Amino acid sequence: MAHKIRSLISSKVSRALEGVLSGTREAKPSTVLPYIQVDPQASQAPEFKLSLRDLQQRGLTNSADRLKGLATFGSSLVETFETDTLVPAVYLKQTKADVRLNFKVSPSQLVSDVVDTITDRPKDFWRTSGLVSLLPPQRVVVEYSSPNIAKPFHVGHLRSTIIGNFVGNICSAVGHSVTRLNFLGDWGTQFGLLKYGCDTQGLTVADLQEDAITKLHQAYVYANQRAAEDPKVAQTARETFTRMEEGEPADLSAWETYRELSLIDLKRVYGRLNVSFDEYHGESMYPQEACREVLQAMENAGLLRTLSDGRKVYPVNPNQDVTIEKSDGSTLYITRDVAAALDRFNRYAFTRMIYVVENGQSDHFTALFSILRALGHRWAEDGLSHVKFGRVRGMSSRKGTAVALEDLLDGARHLMSEKQQTSKTTRVSSQASAEELAVSSVIVGDLKQRRQRDYEFSWGKALQASGDTGVKLQYTHCRLLSLEQHCGVAPRPRVSTAPLVEPQALALVTEIARFDEVLVEAYHELEACVLVAYLFRLCATNAAFKVLPIKSAPQEVAEARLALFLAARHTLAAGMALLGLRPMTRM
């Protein structure tokens, strides 16, 4: 936000740089603009800051890479900088690692810019910011979640689902065209076993219309047990899957039923998490023929080496080979992933393809990207990303056993309902509210962690109303909405913000003004914790309630304060939605 002030500063800095730079380097306002940030540490009037380290790394200073050189350079910039009423003063500030230009800005102009921008366009106010508009639009495909069909959705897929949903949301928020893709585990010999289990137990399509996943899973477990006891069962399963691959109508129809019923159940669970997908793909889309085409292309390019045991391998590096074809001629998951990547580029012509998969699959994606580059696909050079994440420990039921995702959510809802019934400040009004708070707690408890770190999940911490939790975000949003509904003043567009002069009001505006900076940072890093930490800082709105009352204030003051709290709520709601939360209206 505060685009007018940022633009003024960037224009003046670029002109000032022209006077001190030597050579042909050019400092355009658009080049400088992304590095102008609100200074949250400013103790008095609002200030913006510009890191000279950042300019040096962009080649926009002629100083040596030493603080003394940067300080000298910064002093010369200050001397050439003209000030006006919007930016009345510029000074140099040196830290242990950097030298900064700090710009004192007009508080009244900052307040007006921020509040008007948000209240004018509450649904997409950040798109008017120069910071977001500087990002070139891309076509992005995000693959995440990827559970197996005909099995309960286990918590092992939860992090991929939550983080992948955020990645899709943040890419969309900065203006990219995003395709959200769920690549299901829906093919393989296990479906021969599943059909054996269903046939042996006499399960019909009608039987599976209710509680399908539980029944399918039980049939699969039964078939696995029988296969362990009798090798003929395993052979029957392999033969059944071969007929599925060959398109035999009865066997393929059974597989289609399992897949369709699984999708219905998956979509219901995703609905609880506020997660959706544009496409549901699966391994079944890339059968033997597609894999053979990949193998032939790799053979033609001389990328494969045949080992003494008959396996064909691809050398990722001098110390690592990856098997592409087994000695019996069967292919592996990586072959299907190569085929899938080629198909997706043809379908979507993506600028960037993002795989949201845990740290443990790093070697797999290193090999996948290497193969695609070796096959000569230029889009694989910088268009593919593996967004890694660590594991979560402690996500178990209250009895301490591993659980399916629905059991975890049900348990969280029950605990939240119990906890909130005894709360004096955040009493839950319904089971629906308990559900929303439980889901918010699970999502925020995950996303506030650094993505690649393993962490220990704690029910007690996740569900508490105080501290940095999903409950806190929802409570603050509900409180702001309640204030709007019961303050006795109706919101009006473009009210005068001149009365907003209190330190608490300026501090809140300054925090709100950082939203687009945080948005861009979270996008570049694909780290939700950056946004989560910001939203918790924004929850300091609660402190402003006491010193900025609306009901007892004069009309003009009351309207200005209401507009400020409106801006705070819209900002909080926008950030919560990006995390995948549904901002609640009452608790």
N, C-alpha and C positions, 0 to 999 in steps of 0.2 A: 504494500500500500504506500501512500504518500508519494505517488508517482511524480507529482509536480516538483516536489522538493528534490527527489532523487535525480530527476532530469536536469534540474537547474545545477545541482552539484556536479553531475557528470559532464555537463557542457562546459562549466567553468574550469574543472580539473583538466579536461582535454585541451582547452585553450591555454591554460597555464603550462601544461607539459610541452606544448609547441615552443614555448619561449625558452625552455631549459634543455630540451633534448637536442642531441646532435645527430647528424646522419639522416636517413630517409625514413626512420620509424614514425608511424603515425598513430596518435592516440585518438580514436574516435569516441564520441560519447557512448555509443553502444558497447564499446570495448571496456570502458571504465565502469559502466552502470552496474554490472553484476557484483562488483566488489564494494559497493557502497551499502553499508548495513547500519541498521539501528544499533546504537550502543546501549545495551541493557544495564550497563554499570554506571551510566551517567547519574549523578546524585542530585543534580539540581534541575535545570531546564533540559528538555530533550536534546539529544545529540545524535548525529550520524558519524560513522567512522569509516576510514579507508586505509587498508593495510598497504604500506609501501613494499612489504615483502611480496604481496600478491602482484603488485605492479612490476617489481623486479623480475619475478618469475615469468611474467608475460613479455619480458623484454622491453618494458616501457620506461625504464630508468637507465641512466647512464652511469650509475654509481656502482662501485664494487659491492661484492656480496658481504659487506661488513656493516654492522649497525652504525658505525661512525659515518661511513659513506652515505648510508640511507638518511641519517639525521641531517647531514649537510644538504643533501638533495631535497629533503622535506622542507628545510628552512627556506630554500630558494623558491619552492612552490608556494609557501605561505606568503612570501613577500610579493609574489605576482598575483595573488588571489584577490579579486575584488569582492567585496561583500555588499549585501543589500538587506532589506528588511526581512526577507525569508531566511537568509543565512547571515546573521549579523556578525559572526566571528568565526575565525579559523585558527586553530592552534596545533602545535606538535605535541605528541605524547609518546614517550618511549617506554617499552617494556623490556623484559629480559631477552625476548626472542624477536621483537619486531619494533618498527617505528611506524606510528600511525598519524594520519591527519584526522583531527576531530572537528566537526562542524556543528556549532551551536545553531539550532534552527528555531524558527518562530513557533512557539507553543500553540498559538491560536490557529496558525495555518495547518500545523500537523493535526491538531484535533479535528478541524473542519474537513481536511482531506480524508482522514481515516473514517470518521463517522459517516460522512456523506457517501463515500464510495461503497461502504458495506450496506447501509440502509437503502440505498438506491437499487442495489443489485444483490440481495441477500443470498441468492442461490449460486452465484458464480462471481462474486466480487473480486476474487483473486485474478481472474482472467484479464482485468483491466490493468493489471500491474505490468510494468515493463520487464520485470524479472521473469515472469512466466512467458510473456510474449516473445522473449528473446530465444526461447527454445524452439528449434525447428521441428515441425510436426513429423511424426514417424508412424509407420504401420508396425504395430507390436503384437506378437503372439506370446501369450503367457500360458505355459503348461504347469498345472499344479493339482494337488490332491492325489489323483491316480490310484484309487483303491481297486481291489479285486471284486468282481461281481460274484453274486451268490454267496457272499460271506458278510458277516457283520462288519460295519465300518468301525475299525478299531482306532484307538487314540494314536497309534503310530502314524496315521495319516493326518492327524490334527494340525501339526505345525505347518506342513506343506499347504494345507487348506487355508489356514489363517494368514500365513505370510503371503501365499500366492494371491489371495484375495486383495490384500493390501497393495501388492505390486501392481495388480491390474487397476486398482482404484487410483493410485498415485500417477500412473502413466496416463490414464484417462484425464485426470485432473489438470495435467500440464498441457493438454491439447492433443495427445496422440490418439490415433484410431486403434483400439485394443480389441483383440479377439481372445476370449478366455476359453481355454481348452482343457478338458479333462481326459487324459489318456488312460483308459480303463484296462485292467488286467482281465481280458475276456476271451482268452484263447489258450489252448494247450491241452495236454492229456488229462488234466484234472477235470475237464468237462466230460470226458469219457467216463471217468469215475463217478461224476455227479449223476450222469444219466443212469449208470448201473444202480446207484443207490436209490434213485427215484423209482426206477422200474421194479427193483426188487421189493421195495416197500409199498409198491402200488400207489404212488402219489400221482394224481391226475392234475391237469391244469386247474380244474375247479378247486381241488384241495389246496392249491398254492395261492389262491386269490386272497387268503387271509394269513398274515404273518409269514409271508413267503420266505424271507431271508432266514428266519429261524429254522423253518422246515428244510430248506435247501442245504443249509449248513449241517443240519443233523444227518441228512442223507449222504452228504459228502464225507462226514466223519465215519459214518457206518461203512461206506464203501472203502475208505482207507483202511479201516480195521480188517475188513474181509480180504483186501488185497495183501495185507501183511501176513495173513494166515494162509492164503491160497494164491499161488502165482498165476493160476488161470484167470482170476478176477482182474489182475493187472493187465494180462494179455487181452482180455475182453475189452477193457477200458481203452487200450491203445488202438485196437481195431475199430472201436466206436468212434474215436476221435479222427482216425484216418478217413472214415466215411463222412464225418462232418467236413473235413478239409476237401473232400471230393464232391461235396454238395448233395449227398444222399438226403432226399426230402424229409424223411421221418426223423433222422438224427439231427439234421440242421434245424428243423422246426422246434425240436426240444431245446436246443441251444438258444434259439431266438426267444423262446418263452422265458428261459432263465434270465437272459439279458434284459428283456423288457420289464419283468417283475422287479429285478434288482434296481433298474433305473428309477422306477416309481418310488421305491423305498429310499434310495440315495437322495433323490430330489427333496423328499420330505425332510430328511435329516439336514441337508444343506439349507433348507428353509429356516430351520431353527437357528442356524449360524449366520443367517443373512448373507449367504453365499450363493452365487449363481454362475452359470457357464453359458457361453454362446454355442459351444460344440461339445458333444461327447464322442470322442474317437476311441479306438481300441486296437489292441494287437491284432484282432481279427481282420483289420483292414489291410494288413500286410502279410498275406499268406506266403507259401513256398515260392510262388512265381515271382513276387516282388523281391524276395530275398535272393532268388537266383539272379535277377537282373543286377542287384548290387554286387554279388560275387563276380559276375561276368565283367562288370565295369572295373572292379578292383584287379581282376586277372589281366584285363587288357592294359591297365595302367602299370602293370608290374609291381603291384603293391603287396602281393601275397607270397608267403614262403611256406612250402610243405615240409612238415617235420617227419621224422622217421616213423612216428606212430600214426601217420596219415592225417593229422590235423593240419588245417591251413590257418596260418597266423599272420597278423599284421604287426610289424615292428613299430611301436609308438615312438620308442627311442632305443638307444643301444642297450638299455638295461630292462626294457619292458616289451614283451610281446602280448598281444591280445588275440585270443582264438576267435576266428570268424566262422569256421566250419569245422564240426567235429569229424572224427575219423569215419563215422557211419553216414556222413553226408548231411546231417541235420545242422541247422543254423541256430544261432544264439540271439539273445535279446538285442545285442548291439547291432546285429544285421537289420533287425526290424526298425531300430531307432534311426539308422542311416536312411532306410527306405522312407520312414515317416518324415524325416527332415526334408528330403527331396520333394516329397509330395506336398508338404506344407508350403514350401517356397513357391511351388507351382500354383497352389490354391490361393495363397494370400499375398504373394510378392512382398513378404515382410521386410522391413528395415532391420528389425531385431527380433530374435526368437529367444525367450527366457525360459529356462527350465528351473523350477523351484523344487529342489530335491536335496536331501540331507547330505552332510559333509562326507559320509561314508561312500558316496557314489562319485567322488572326485575323479578317481582313475577312469571310471567308465566315460565320463564326459570329456576328459582330456583325450581319450582314444577316439571318441565320436567326432569331436571337432577336428582332430588331426586327420582322420580319414576323409572327412568332407573337404578339407583344404587340399589334401593330397590328390583328390579326384578332380581338382581344378575349379571348384565352385568359389568364386570370388566373394560371394555374400557370406561365406563361412569365415572369412578373415577377421572381421570385427562385428559380425551380425549375430553371433551366438553367445549366450551367457548362461553360466551355471550359477544360480543364486543359491548359495549353500546355507544350511542352518544346522545347529547342534541338536543334541537330543535332550528330551525332558525326562526327568526322573520324578517319581512320586505321584504320577497321575494314576491313582488306583482308587478303588472303591473304599468305603469306610472300613471294610473288612480286610483291606490290604491286598486284594487280588486285582490282577489286570482286568480291565473292563472294556466293553465296547463303548464307542463315543456316546451313544444314547444313554447308556447306564451312567456315564460320567455326568452328562447334562442333567439327567433326572436327579442324581444325587446332589448336584450343585443347587438345583432348584429347591429341593427339600431342605437342604441346609440353610439356604438363603431365607426361605419362608420361616423356618424356626428362629433364625437369628433376628430377623427383622420384626417379628411379632413382639419381641421384648425390647426393641429399640425405642428410645424416647423421641428421636428426631427423624428417623427414616423408616417409619412403619410402612410395610408393603400393603398396597390396597387390594391386591388380587394375586391369584396364582400366575396370571399372565405377567404381572409386574415382577414376581419372583423369578419367573423364567427369563425375562429380559435382563434382570440384574445378574443372574447366574451366568448367562451367556456373555454379558459384558465383562464380568469378572474373569472368566476363562480367557477371553480374547485379550484383554488388557494385561492380564498376568503373563501372557506369553509375549505380546508385542513390546512390552517395556524392557525386555531383555535384549542385549546385543545378539543379533541374529545367529552368529556362528558359535556362540557359547552354549555349552550344556548348562542346564540349570535345574534346580530342585523346586518342584511345584509344591506349594503349601496351601491347603484348603483354608487354614486360618487367616493367612495373609491376603489371599485372593478375595475373600468374601467380607472383609471388614469395611466398614463405612468410612473410617478415618484412614489416613495414609494414602499412598498413591495406588489407587485401585479403580476398577471400572465403576464401582458403586459411587465413588467420589465424583467422577465425571458426570454420571447420570444425575446424582443429587444436585450438583451445581446447575446443570441445564434445567432441571425441574424448578429449582428455586428462582432462576432468572425468568422463566416463563410465568411462574406464579406472580412474581413481582409485576410483570407487564399486565397481567389480568386483574390485579387487585390494587394497583397504585393510585387509581382515581384519575389518571391522565391518559388521554388517547394519543397514540403515536401519530406524528405528522411528518410529512416529508420535508427535508431541508430546513429543519428548525435551526435557530441560531445556537451555535455551540459556544458562544462567547462566555457564558457563565461557568464553563468547565475549566476552572483555574486552580482547583485544589491539587496538592501534590498527589493525592490518591487517584484523582481523575487523570492527571498527566501520566502517572505511572501505568495506569490501565491502558490508556491510549498507546503509550509506547510499546507495551507488550503486544497489543493487538496488531500494531504496525509491523511486527516481526513475522506475521503469518506467512507471507509469500516467500520470505527468505527461508523460513523453516521448510516450507513446501518444496522449494527447489533443492535444498540440501538433502531432504529425505528422498527425493527423486534420484539425485545423483548417486547417493549411497545405497538406495533401496533398503534403508534402515528405518523401520517403523518407530524404533525407540526414540529417534530424533523428534518426531512429531508427538509421541506420547509425553516426553519430558516437557515439551512446550505447552501442551494442554494442561498439564498439572500446574505449571507456572501461571497459566491463564486463570486457573481456578482461584487465584488470589482475589478474583472478583468478590469472593465472599467477604473479604476484609473491607471492601469499598462500600458494602451495604450499610455499615454502621455510620460512616462519616458522610455519605452522600444520600440522605433520605429524599424521597420523592413526595410523599404525602404531605409533609409539613413545609415544603418549600414553595416559594412564589412560583406562579405559573411558568414564567420563562425559564427559571432554573429547573423546575420539575420536568419540563419538556426536554431540556438539554440532557439532563441526567438519564431520563428514560431512553433517549436516542443512544447514549453511550452504552447503557446496559443491553439495549437491543443489538448494538454492534458486537458486544462481547458474546451474547448468546449465539448470534449467527456464526461468529468465528468458531466458537466451541462446537456448535453443531456440525459445521463443515469439516472440522478436524476429526470429530467422532465418526462421521460417515466414512471418511477415508480409511479409518481403522477397521471399518466393517460393523460399527455399532449402529443401532437404531436409537436416536435420541428420544428419550421418554418424555411424556408430557406431564405425568404425575406419578407419585410413588405412594 
